[in-house]
Amino acid sequence: MKILESRPVNDGFYMPAEYDRHYGCIMIWPERTDSWSFGGYEARKVFVKIASAIAESEKVIVCAGYSQYENARLALPDNIRVIEMSNNDAWARDCAPTFVVDDARTLRGISWCFNAWGGLVDGLYFPWDKDNAMAYKLCDMLDADAYNAGDFVLEGGSIHVDGEGTAMVTASCLLSKGRNPSLTRSEIEQKLKDYLNVSKVLWLPCGVFNDETNEHVDNICAFTQPGHVVLGMTSDRDDVQYDMSMQCLDYLENETDAKGRAITVHKLPMPSPVYITPEECEGLDSCGFEPVRTAGERLAASYVNFYISNNAIIMPGFGKPDNPDDVNHIYDAKAKEILESLFPSRRVIQIYTREILTGGGNIHCLTQQIPFFCHTGGTQ
């Protein structure tokens, strides 16, 4: 592996869309007992379901710390590769490399600076050094050269691309004080253009209410094909999310993508608000660094937090399996129906992910795709 000081835009490399063909997917085994209730046992069961669903159509690589390696290896199917790699938490979307390719499908990675979503300003844990080291390690494992983005702070969940020159972010996240306070909006945008090789950046104003990542874009809006997005929406005008989603809708309906196309917005319902219970709070260990969860706290539940695998859409569900009267069963079915219509060539797999949600994210947050490639590094 070579560490590259050049930028992808100058080398002809770009970030493909998630709906492009994949080589595989990177995930990180959940370990932190201050993030995952009841020792993480239930979260790991859900994790296995997610990883297994993805592995039906692409390779899955799971990183596990030393103390959990054997447990992960025994719990996961044989067709999933498990490697030992130290980490601080399980959010592969944000600390694994962002992968880029060129027209010959040569694979390279980008190592952003990771500071746990805000560093010492409003970050979610300390230290984060193991997570920050993962991008280079994973590129080395894949024999892919890596671009050094220096001290530019960015997480994979804060960006989406359409593969045709358009990126999408939220201003609430990228302009937050804990990331790149010395850079202007235009300077941040130029970084995105240089590293993702895009010509236009869409700046949604905000994301999902109470999303502790400063409202990552991957929880509110995602490309389904060039010129088309899904946007998390609620029809409840009394819900604080209503105004937030309407701001995003108004912005998107008055914008075009890099090709000059008007953006078609497909509305995806938001689930009925989901709240953490006293029992779930009591099941969390306290380490003095993770934010303390409070019973009744609203969780950032969204159907937009899905993963696009080669042959499937793996999406969250929020209706409680032991409560057939839970209104979210209705929203689950409606959201699944919409995604089935938008991805007719893929099977939509819905997994009840409350144990992941209480940890602070969902399916897309746990995953980082590796695009299909023919070569690695570009050094051969």
N, C-alpha and C positions, 0 to 999 in steps of 0.2 A: 504493500500500500504506500502510495505517495500522498503527502499532505500538500495540497495545491493552494497557492496564494493568488492565483488568477480567479476569474469569475465565470460562471457557466455561460453567461451571455456572450462572452468573448471567445469561448471555446465551442460554441454551437450546441450546448447542452440545455435541456429544458425539463421542467417537471411535467410528466404526463398526467392526464386526468385519472381519477380513481377508477372510472369505468373503463379505462383502457386495460389491455391484457396484463395480467400479473405473472410474475415468477412465484411470488409467495407473500407471506405476511409475518411480521415480527410481533410478538407479544411478550409480556413480562409477568411472571407468576406472582400473585398477590401474597405479601408477607406481613406488612406492617399491621400490628394489632391496635394501633391508634387510628388507623384508617379503616380497617375492616372489622366489623362487629364480631364478637364471640370468637376471637382468635383467627378470624378469616376463613373458618371451615366452610361456611355456607357460600361465601364469595367464591371460593375455589371450585365448588361444585358447579356454580353458574359459569365460571371461567372455562371449565372443561367442556361444557355444552357449546359455548361460543367457539372455542378453538376447534372442536370436532366438526362443527357445521362449516367452518371456513375450510378445513382440511379436506372436505369432500371434493373440492375443485382446485385447490392450490396448495403448495407447500406451506407449512406453518413451522416457525422456529420460535420456541419459548425459552426465554432467558430466566434462570432461577438462581437465587443466591445459594451459597454453600450449604446453609442449614436446611434449605427446602428442596435441594436438587433431587434427592432420592424420592421424596414425597411427590414431587411434580412428575418424575419419570414413571412412577407406579400409577399415578392417577390418569395420565394422558394416554391416548391410543398410541400404538407402536408407529403409526405413520406420521406422527408429530415429532419433530426433532427437539430435544431438550439440551440446552447447553448451560454450563455454569458460568454466571456472570454477575458480579456484585451490582447492586442497585439500591436506590433509596425508596422507590415505590413502583407501582405497576403500570404507569401511564406511558406506554410505548409510543403513542401518537406524538407525545411532546418531547421525549428525550432520545428516541431513535433517530437515525438520519432521515432527512428528506432526500429521497432519491431522484436523480435526474438521468436522462439518457440523451444520446445524440441520434442522428438519423440512421446510424449503423447499429443502433441499440446497444451501444457501449454504456455500461452502468458506472455511475459515480454517486457519491453521497455528499450531503452538506452537513457540516457540524455547526449548528447554531450554538449560541451561548444559552444555556439553560440555568435559570435561577429560581426554580420552584414557583413560577407565576408571580414574581414580584420582589424577589430577594428580601432584603431587610426592610423594605417599605411595607409590602403587604403579601409577602410570600407565604406559602402554606406549610413549609417545614424547613428545618435546618439540621444538618448540612444537606446539600444537594450535589456534592462533589462526585459521587458515584454515578448518578444519573447524567451529569454533565460529561462524564468520560465515555458514556456508552456509544455515542455516535461513531467515534473513531474505532472503538473495539469492533463494532458490528461491520463497519466498512472493511476492516482488516480481515475479519472472518470470511467475508464474501470476496476478498481479494479485489476490492473496488477502491480506487483512489478517492480521496475526500477533500472537498473544498473547506478551507478554514474561514468561517465567517467572523472570526475574531470575537470581539466583545458585543456583537450585535445580538440582543436577546430576542428570541422568537421560539414559539412552540408550533409543532405541526398542526395542532388543533385550531390554531389561530389563522390558518390559511386554507383556502380551497382554490383549485384551478380548473379551467375547462379544457386544457390541453391545446387550445387554439389562441393563446395570447392573453387570456383574461384571468386575473386573480381576484379573489374576494376575501375581505377581512372585515372586522368590526373596529370602529374608531375607539370604542370604549376599552378595548384590549390593547391595541397597538400604540395608543397614545397614553396609556396608563403610566403613572409616575414611577412605578417599580421596574420598568423595562428599559427604555432608551430615552431618559429624560433630557439628555443633551442634544437629541436629534429633533429636527422639525418634522412635520408631517411629510413635506416634500422630500426630505432626506430619507425618511423611512420608506417612502414609496419607491425611491430610486434604488434602495437596497433590494427591495422585492423584485423590481424589474431586472436588476443585475443577476440575482441568484436564481430566480425562478424562470427567467427569460420570458417575461410577459411584457406587453406593451400598454396594458391598461389595468388599473387596480380599482375595483369597486369597494367603496368604503361604506358599509352599512353602519348606521349610527350606534346600534346597540345589539344585544343578544337576548338571552333568556334571563328572566328575573332570578336573582340570588345565585347566579352562576359564579362560583368563587374564583374562576380563572379570569375575571374581569370580562366575562361574556364572550367566550370563544365563538367564532363563526360556525364551527362544526356542530353546534348545538341548536342553531337557529335557522341556518340556510345551507343548502348544498346544491351543486350542479347535478342534473340528471342526464344531460346531454348538452352540447353547445347551444347557447341561447335559451336554455331552460333551467329553472331552479325549483326546488321545493322550499317553502317558507313555513315555519311553525306559526300557526295562527290560532287565536281563541275568539269565539263570538261573544264571550262574556265581557261586556263593557265595564263591569265593576272589578274585573281582574286587572291588576297592575300590568300584566303581560299584554293586555289588549293595546294600550297606547304604544308600548315598545314594538310590538309586531307591526302595528300600523305605520310607525315611522319607517320601518324597513321596507314595507310594501310600497309606500309612497316614493321612497328613494329608488327602488328597483324599477318601478313603472315609469320613471322619468329618466332612466339611464339606458345606455346601449353597451354591448360588449366590445371587445377589441376589433371585431369584424364589422362593427356598425349595426349589428342586429338588435332590434328591440328585445328585451328580456321577457320571456313568458314565465309568469309566476304561478306555480301550482301550490295551492294552499293545503298544508298538511295540518290537521287539527292538533292542538296541544291536549295532553291528557288533563283530566280534572286534577287540580293541585294535589301533590303528594307531600306528605309531612313525615318527618322522622319521629319515631315513637320513644317514650321514656325507656322502654326495654332495650331498644337499639342503642340509645345513648349510653345506658349502663353497661352495655356489652363492649364498649370501646375502652381500651387502655389509655392512660394519660401519660404522655412523655414530656410535656411541657413545651412542645413545639407546634404540634398540629392544633388548628383552631378547635376550641371546645364546641362540640355539638350540643344544641339545646333542644329539648323535647318540644315538638310543635314547629320546629324550623322547617320552612318550605324548601324542598329539594328541587334542583333544576331539571325536572323531568321533561324530556322532549323525544318525539319519534324521529326527529331529524338526525339523531345520533346513531345512525346505522352504518354498517360497513358493506361496501360493494365488493364481493369476491368475484372470481371468474364466472361462476354459474349461479350465484345466489345473492340475495340481499339479506343480511342478517340484521334484524331490527329489534329494538326493545319492546317489551310489553309491560303494562303497569297494572292490569286487572289482577287482583289477588286470587290465586288459584282456589283458596279455601272459602271464598266469598263470591258466589255466583251473582249476587246482587250489586257487586261493585260496578259503578257506572263506567269505570275505565275499561271494562270488557267491551263496551260499546265503542269507545274511542279506539281501543286496540284493533277491533275489526275494521273500522272505517279507515284508519291509517294504513293498515295492511292492504286493504282493497285499493287505495290510491297508489301505493307503491307498486302493487302488482300491475296496475294499468300503465304506469310510467316505465316499468322494466319488464316488458312482456317476455323477453328471452331468458329471464332469470327467475328462479324459484325464490319466493319470499319466505324466510324462516323467522318466526317471531319467538323470542325467548323472554321469559319473565326475569327481569334483571334488577329487582329491587336491591339485592345485596350488593350490586355494583354501584347503583345510584347512591346508596347511603355512604359509599366511599368517596363520592364527589364527581363521578363521571358516568360514562356508559360505554356501549360497545365500540363506537368509533374511537373513543379516547384510549381504549385498550389495545388498539391495533395500528400498525403502520405498514402499508403495502410496499412491496418490492416490485417495481415494474418488470415486465418481461425483458430479458436482455440476451444478447448473443455473445458479448464480450464484457470483460471487466477492466476497469482502470484506464483503458486507453493507452497503456504503456507497452503493450506487446509489439 
